[in-house]
């Protein structure tokens, strides 16, 4: 008997609806062919364009749809010329992270042996690690509420024991799962700046406390500046990296660069009860409506969603389809089928998504 899952869909701004459409089409076809699960999609209006039209960036009704859903699929959001009165951008995705306590920002970085990368990769090497970004506090804590005067400005970095413990438990559980699936060595690296900031020494202390509970896994530390260097010099050495919000924001874009750009960078923000899946890139209003946007990061985010739902609900069909979808995208990229122009090709959005469907034999 099929398990049914309700998915909240935030179409986004700019190119958001253009990349969401073919992604939902793929998900629907996978679900229709599956005997193990079904998907029901529910639109949730939000974003910068919605704010411009209504004065609301995240309506209460859309938040309620997200709360009730089994998972949230969110496309690129924000428009550079639509801002709040204080000058900050419209970012409902950040609001959702905080409201739903989606503390674990999952940013996979994958470059297979037969894929191209801006790096000059040694023969036989591949990149397969996960950057975990704490997504609810850190230097983003005072988002839009910093203190600014004529002579100085202040923002407050917040690190709490409660969220950090949840984050580190998630990190070690992820490392164990990756090791069991043959995708990692069971190693978790805490990325911080504990040599300068007391807050990060506190962060590291909590990490070490959690690490002692997992003697079957390995744990180490790295300063964020050194990590940025090693992500360029030897990224194949990493397994699971866990860090603060702002550090993770910066390092995740570097990770996307290793893969060839933000057009290949998926993400998930996961809490104890809810999870949100979205591409790392922005809404690219300069190319909106032209049919040239890269849908692959959106599709890869949907693959993460299937995998998460499958693990949470012990549904093998979802896990298998999540893996199939990820591998299909990797195949399209490795074989340079229908690549969009940001990846050096000439294909449009629909052609790129069709290539993924073909790889899936849908």
GIBELFEN-V457255 format. One record per run of one state. SS is the DSSP state (~ for helix, > for strand, _ for the rest). FROM is the first residue (numbers start at 1). TO is the last residue. Records with the same first field share a line. If there is no record, write none. Layout:
SS=FROM-TO, FROM-TO
This chain:
_=1-2, 11-15, 34-36, 44-47, 55-59, 69-70, 75-82, 84-88, 90-91, 100-103, 112-126, 135-137, 139-146, 149-152, 155-157, 159-160, 181-186, 193-197, 212-217, 234-234, 238-239, 244-244, 260-261, 265-265, 271-274, 280-295, 313-315, 335-339, 344-346, 348-348, 361-362
>=3-10, 37-43, 71-74, 83-83, 89-89, 104-111, 127-134, 138-138, 147-148, 153-154, 158-158, 187-192, 218-223, 240-243, 266-270, 275-279, 340-340, 347-347
~=16-33, 48-54, 60-68, 92-99, 161-180, 198-211, 224-233, 235-237, 245-259, 262-264, 296-312, 316-334, 341-343, 349-360
